[in-house]
Amino acid sequence: MVGFFSFLLVLAGVDGPVAQTQAPAAKSSLEQQYDQAFQVMFEDPGNLDKAFAYARLAIQMLDFEGAISTLERMLIIDGNLPRVRLELGVLYFRLQSYEVAKGYLQEVLAEPDLPAVVASRAEGFLARIEEQTSKHKFGTTVFAGIRHQSNANAGPSTTRVRVLGLDVDLDSTFTNQTDLDGFQTLRVTHGYDLGVEPRVEIESELVLYHANQATQDQVDTALVQVKSGPRFVMDPDIARDLDVRPYARWDVVNLADRQYYVAFGGGLDANYVLGPASRLSMDTFLVQRNHNNTASSPTLTELNGPRGGLSVSLVHALSSRLRANAGTALRREATEDPGRRYWSGEASAGLTQVFTSPWPEVTGPWSLAGTARASKTIYDEPNASIDPQVTREDESYSGQLVGTVQFPRGISLVTTGIYKKVQSNLVNFSYDNWTFSLGLAMQF
């Protein structure tokens, strides 16, 4: 069954006198240009071209406040600069100062003989401000495509497995099976601003997922998930740039066109802006899962019980086009059957690079994201039906590449390649799987 939802910290230090005498890291080319542009502007403060050149570099360095102060000083020198007003509107929009941004953009549109491209950009940002400042915010994402897997059923790579502590021969139809499937995902979000300060917004989310296999019907999967709760933007005097949302959660999962389980519970997610280029996110949840026995799976209720997890992720923009991310996750499965209870920990790290489109008149930016993951799962005690003398332990390693090409009107072409290898001390659960998918995503 395909999973839906997933902190790698590398610490290095030097002790003693060596650390004190270590030379500072060399500045990047962009940082050198930024420093030089500031010096050039400082020596000739009345030169608008030099000031605008510095402001553009400040934006690339994510120094929005520095860019704003420079652009506003340019307007004091010459108030007839609609392009500068436009850039100020965009910058204040990025800083979520929507009323200030709106004022600058409206001033731009009031200019006579305004170039069409400038008017179009100003109107676009005014529309986005209207969306952001409305009490109701709706969002919809649709993603659909085809996927090929070398081991769609996560079957073992060998026919020799353990049952009741003995080596037995497994029918080859239950080992790793190649298959093709079609998948569809619909995500609908709604936010309602209560209009109080500090800001509180009720956020709700509906996710629908379906995957239909060509031959391995036993792993056809369908999911319905609903989450809802109030998001509190904390008072800056208490915790600046922090928002927290407690939520209720309800899941229904079908497997092979039969209800596999229903889960209900809740959780807490939070976001903290560490700086202009870094964001820290956290999510923790606890749900109660209730399974239904079927004729083909008469012991599913042994999987009943609470499931909980905690994940932490860090995203840092290395530049305007390169982003790094790292994360860690801890999960607990507490089933009624002691042999199926486990703890699982995961670490991940990745990079995302954005590229200029080779055909800018046709597509928007392209991106390539790579992620590596490693996890360890340890069960509480042996599962007597597999081997009463061996407590299961699994190690999992995976690598993923995702390529995205953006098109107009919120459409993206997404291609994904994943390799996953699971090593277990019980041969029944050792396998590997190659996954390749191609899909289209649309955002409304």
C-alpha positions in Angstrom: 0.0 0.0 0.0 1.3 3.3 -1.0 2.1 5.8 1.8 1.1 9.4 1.5 2.7 11.4 4.2 6.8 11.7 5.3 15.5 16.1 10.0 18.6 15.2 9.0 21.1 17.4 10.9 24.8 17.2 10.2 26.8 18.8 12.9 30.5 19.6 12.4 32.8 21.5 14.7 36.4 22.3 15.4 37.7 22.6 19.0 40.5 24.6 20.4 42.8 27.3 18.9 42.3 26.0 15.3 38.6 27.2 15.3 39.7 30.6 16.5 42.2 31.2 13.8 40.0 29.7 11.0 39.6 32.2 8.0 36.1 33.4 7.3 34.3 31.7 4.4 34.7 33.4 1.1 31.7 35.5 -0.1 29.7 34.2 -3.1 29.7 36.1 -6.4 26.2 37.5 -5.6 27.2 38.7 -2.2 30.3 40.5 -3.7 28.1 42.2 -6.3 25.6 43.2 -3.6 28.4 44.8 -1.4 29.9 46.5 -4.5 26.5 47.9 -5.6 25.9 49.3 -2.1 29.3 51.0 -2.1 28.6 52.5 -5.6 25.2 53.8 -4.5 26.6 55.2 -1.2 29.2 57.2 -3.1 26.5 58.6 -5.5 23.2 58.6 -3.6 21.4 60.8 -6.2 22.0 58.4 -9.1 18.7 56.5 -9.6 20.2 53.9 -11.9 22.7 52.9 -9.3 20.1 52.9 -6.6 17.8 50.6 -8.7 20.7 48.3 -9.5 21.4 47.9 -5.7 17.7 47.3 -5.0 17.5 44.5 -7.6 20.5 42.8 -6.0 19.0 43.3 -2.5 15.9 41.5 -3.7 18.0 38.6 -5.0 19.7 38.5 -1.6 16.2 38.4 0.1 17.0 41.7 1.8 13.5 43.0 1.2 13.8 45.7 3.8 17.0 47.1 2.2 15.3 47.1 -1.2 12.2 48.9 0.1 14.2 51.6 1.8 16.2 52.2 -1.4 13.1 52.3 -3.7 11.2 54.6 -1.3 14.2 57.0 -1.3 14.1 57.0 -5.1 10.5 58.1 -5.0 11.5 61.0 -2.8 14.0 62.1 -5.5 11.6 61.5 -8.4 7.9 60.7 -7.7 7.1 59.9 -11.3 8.5 56.3 -11.3 5.6 53.8 -11.8 8.0 50.9 -12.2 9.5 51.6 -8.7 6.0 51.9 -7.2 5.2 48.5 -8.8 8.3 46.9 -7.3 7.4 48.4 -3.9 3.9 46.9 -4.1 5.4 43.5 -4.9 7.9 43.6 -2.0 5.2 44.7 0.5 3.1 41.8 -0.8 5.9 39.4 -0.1 6.2 40.8 3.4 2.4 40.2 3.8 1.8 44.0 4.3 -1.2 43.8 2.0 -2.7 47.3 2.6 0.6 49.1 1.9 1.1 46.9 -1.1 -2.4 47.7 -2.3 -1.8 51.4 -2.0 1.3 51.3 -4.2 -0.3 49.1 -6.8 -3.4 51.3 -7.1 -1.1 54.3 -7.6 0.6 52.5 -10.4 -2.7 51.8 -12.2 -3.7 55.5 -11.8 -0.7 56.5 -14.0 -1.6 57.7 -17.5 -0.1 55.9 -20.6 0.9 52.9 -18.4 2.6 50.1 -20.4 0.3 47.0 -20.7 2.8 44.7 -19.2 3.1 46.9 -16.0 -0.6 47.2 -15.7 -1.1 43.5 -16.1 1.4 42.7 -13.3 -0.1 45.3 -11.0 -3.6 43.9 -11.6 -2.4 40.4 -11.0 -1.0 41.3 -7.6 -4.1 43.3 -6.6 -6.1 40.1 -7.4 -3.8 38.1 -5.2 -4.1 40.7 -2.4 -7.9 40.4 -2.6 -7.6 36.6 -2.2 -5.3 37.0 0.7 -7.4 39.6 2.5 -10.8 38.0 1.9 -12.3 36.2 5.0 -12.8 33.1 2.8 -9.9 31.5 1.0 -10.4 28.4 -1.2 -7.8 26.3 -3.0 -8.1 23.3 -5.1 -5.3 21.0 -6.5 -6.0 18.1 -8.9 -3.2 15.6 -9.7 -3.6 12.6 -11.9 -1.3 10.3 -13.9 0.1 6.9 -14.5 2.7 4.9 -12.5 4.8 1.9 -13.1 6.2 -0.2 -10.2 8.6 -3.1 -10.4 7.1 -4.4 -7.1 3.6 -3.0 -6.8 2.6 -5.5 -4.1 5.7 -5.0 -1.9 6.3 -8.8 -2.2 9.5 -10.5 -1.2 12.1 -11.1 -3.8 12.4 -14.8 -2.9 9.9 -17.7 -2.7 11.6 -19.1 0.4 10.0 -17.4 3.5 9.3 -18.0 7.2 6.0 -19.3 8.5 5.5 -20.5 12.1 9.3 -20.4 12.5 9.8 -22.8 9.5 11.2 -22.2 6.0 8.4 -22.7 3.5 8.0 -22.2 -0.3 5.8 -19.3 -1.2 3.8 -19.4 -4.4 5.5 -17.1 -7.0 2.3 -15.1 -7.4 2.8 -13.7 -3.9 6.4 -12.5 -4.6 7.3 -9.2 -6.2 5.0 -8.3 -9.1 5.4 -5.6 -11.7 2.3 -3.5 -12.4 1.0 -0.3 -13.9 -1.7 1.9 -12.2 -3.6 5.1 -12.7 -3.9 7.5 -9.8 -5.9 10.6 -9.0 -5.7 13.0 -6.1 -8.0 15.9 -5.2 -7.1 18.4 -2.5 -9.6 21.1 -1.5 -8.7 23.7 1.2 -10.8 26.4 2.9 -9.8 29.1 5.3 -12.0 31.5 7.2 -10.5 34.5 8.9 -12.3 35.3 12.1 -11.2 38.9 11.9 -9.5 39.1 15.3 -6.0 40.1 16.4 -3.8 38.2 16.8 -5.1 36.5 13.6 -7.1 33.3 13.9 -8.2 31.4 10.8 -10.3 28.2 10.6 -8.4 25.9 8.2 -10.1 22.9 6.7 -8.8 20.3 4.2 -10.3 17.5 2.2 -8.1 14.9 0.4 -9.4 12.2 -1.9 -7.0 9.7 -3.4 -7.5 6.7 -5.6 -5.1 4.2 -7.3 -6.3 1.4 -9.6 -3.9 -1.3 -10.5 -3.9 -3.1 -13.8 -3.4 -6.6 -12.4 -2.6 -6.4 -8.7 -6.2 -5.6 -7.6 -5.5 -6.6 -4.0 -3.6 -3.3 -3.6 -6.1 -1.0 -5.2 -6.3 1.9 -2.8 -8.7 4.7 -2.0 -8.4 7.3 0.8 -10.7 10.0 2.2 -9.1 12.4 4.7 -10.6 15.4 6.5 -8.7 17.8 8.7 -10.0 21.0 10.3 -8.9 23.3 13.1 -8.1 26.9 14.0 -4.7 28.4 13.1 -3.4 30.9 15.6 -0.8 33.4 14.4 1.0 34.2 17.6 1.3 37.7 19.0 4.7 39.0 18.0 5.3 40.1 21.6 5.0 36.4 22.6 6.6 34.6 19.6 7.4 36.4 16.4 6.7 34.6 13.1 5.0 31.5 14.7 1.7 30.0 13.8 0.1 26.9 15.4 -3.0 24.9 14.4 -4.6 22.1 16.5 -6.9 20.0 14.3 -9.3 17.2 14.3 -8.8 14.4 11.7 -10.8 11.6 10.1 -9.6 9.0 7.7 -11.3 6.2 5.7 -9.1 3.8 3.7 -10.3 1.2 1.3 -8.2 -1.7 0.0 -9.3 -3.9 -2.9 -12.6 -2.1 -2.9 -13.3 -3.0 0.7 -13.1 -0.8 3.7 -9.7 -1.4 5.3 -10.0 0.9 8.3 -11.5 4.1 9.7 -9.4 6.4 11.9 -10.3 9.4 14.0 -8.3 11.7 16.2 -6.4 14.9 16.0 -3.0 16.6 15.9 -1.1 19.8 16.0 1.0 21.5 13.3 3.2 24.6 13.6 5.4 26.8 11.4 8.2 29.1 12.6 10.0 31.5 10.3 13.7 31.4 11.4 14.7 34.2 9.0 14.1 35.5 5.5 15.4 32.3 4.0 14.5 29.6 6.5 11.3 28.0 7.8 10.8 25.3 10.4 7.7 23.1 10.4 6.3 20.5 12.8 3.4 18.1 12.8 2.2 15.7 15.4 -0.9 13.5 15.4 -2.7 10.7 17.3 -5.5 8.7 15.8 -7.4 5.5 16.7 -7.6 3.0 13.8 -10.5 0.5 13.6 -10.2 -2.3 11.0 -12.9 -4.6 9.6 -12.3 -8.3 9.2 -13.1 -9.8 5.8 -13.3 -13.3 4.4 -9.9 -13.0 2.8 -8.4 -11.2 5.9 -10.1 -12.5 9.0 -7.6 -11.1 11.5 -7.5 -7.4 10.5 -9.0 -6.3 13.8 -5.7 -7.3 15.4 -4.4 -4.1 13.8 -6.8 -2.0 15.8 -5.3 0.6 18.1 -3.7 4.0 18.3 -1.2 5.4 15.8 0.8 8.5 16.5 3.6 10.4 14.9 5.9 13.5 15.1 7.7 15.1 12.2 9.9 18.1 12.0 11.2 19.7 8.7 13.5 22.6 7.9 13.6 24.4 4.6 16.4 26.9 3.8 16.8 28.9 0.6 20.5 28.8 -0.4 19.8 31.2 -3.2 16.8 32.5 -5.2 16.9 29.2 -7.2 18.3 26.6 -4.9 16.5 25.3 -1.8 17.7 22.7 0.8 15.4 20.7 3.1 15.9 18.3 5.9 13.5 16.4 8.1 13.0 13.8 10.8 10.0 11.7 11.8 9.1 9.4 14.6 6.1 7.1 14.5 4.4 4.6 16.9 2.0 1.9 15.9 0.3 0.3 18.9 -1.9 -2.6 17.6 -3.9 -5.1 19.6 -1.5 -7.8 18.4 1.8 -7.3 20.3 3.8 -8.8 17.3 2.6 -6.0 15.0 3.4 -3.1 17.3 6.5 -1.0 16.4 8.5 2.2 16.6 9.8 3.8 13.4 12.2 6.6 12.9 13.1 8.4 9.6 15.6 11.0 8.4 15.6 12.8 5.1 17.5 15.5 3.2 17.1 17.0 -0.2 17.7 19.8 -2.7 15.5 21.6 -5.1 16.9 23.5 -8.1 14.8 25.9 -10.2 15.8 26.5 -13.8 14.9 29.2 -16.4 12.7 27.6 -19.0 14.4 27.0 -22.4 11.1 28.0 -24.0 9.9 31.0 -21.8 7.1 31.8 -24.3 5.6 28.3 -23.7 6.4 27.3 -20.1 7.2 28.8 -16.8 10.2 27.8 -14.6 11.4 24.1 -14.5 12.6 22.5 -11.3 14.4 19.3 -10.2 14.1 18.0 -6.6 16.1 15.2 -5.1 15.4 13.6 -1.8 17.2 10.8 0.1 15.5 8.9 3.0 16.6 6.4 5.6 14.4 4.7 8.2 14.6 2.1 11.0 11.6 0.1 12.3 11.8 -2.0 15.4 8.9 -4.3 16.5 8.0 -4.9 20.2 8.1 -8.7 20.1 8.0 -11.6 17.7 5.0 -12.4 15.5 4.3 -16.0 16.3 2.7 -16.6 12.8 6.0 -15.7 11.1 8.7 -16.7 13.6 8.1 -16.9 17.4 11.9 -16.6 18.1 12.7 -13.5 16.0 11.6 -9.9 16.7 11.3 -8.1 13.3 13.6 -5.2 12.5 13.5 -3.4 9.1 15.8 -0.8 7.5 14.6 1.2 4.6 16.5 3.4 2.1 15.1 5.4 -0.8 16.1 8.0 -3.3 13.6 10.2 -5.2 13.9 12.6 -8.1 10.9 14.9 -9.1 11.0 17.0 -12.2 8.4 19.7 -12.7 7.6 21.9 -15.7 5.2 24.8 -15.1 2.7 25.9 -17.7 0.2 28.9 -17.7 -3.1 28.7 -15.8 -1.7 26.7 -12.9 -0.9 23.6 -14.8 2.3 21.6 -14.2 3.8 18.4 -15.7 5.3 16.3 -13.0 7.6 13.2 -13.5 8.9 11.2 -10.6 11.4 8.4 -10.2 11.9 6.5 -6.9 14.0 3.6 -5.8 13.3 2.0 -2.4 15.1 -0.9 -0.7 13.9 -2.6 2.5 16.2 -4.9 4.4 14.7 -7.1 7.2 15.9 -9.7 9.5 12.9 -11.7 8.3 13.2 -12.5 4.6 9.4 -12.2 4.2 9.7 -8.4 4.4 12.9 -7.7 2.4 12.2 -6.2 -1.1 13.1 -3.4 -3.4 10.9 -1.3 -5.8 11.5 1.0 -8.7 8.7 3.5 -9.3 8.2 5.8 -12.3 5.3 8.1 -12.7 4.1 10.9 -15.0 1.2 13.2 -14.2 -0.5 16.5 -14.6 -1.3 18.9 -11.7 -3.7 21.8 -11.8 -4.2 24.4 -9.2 -7.2 26.7 -8.9 
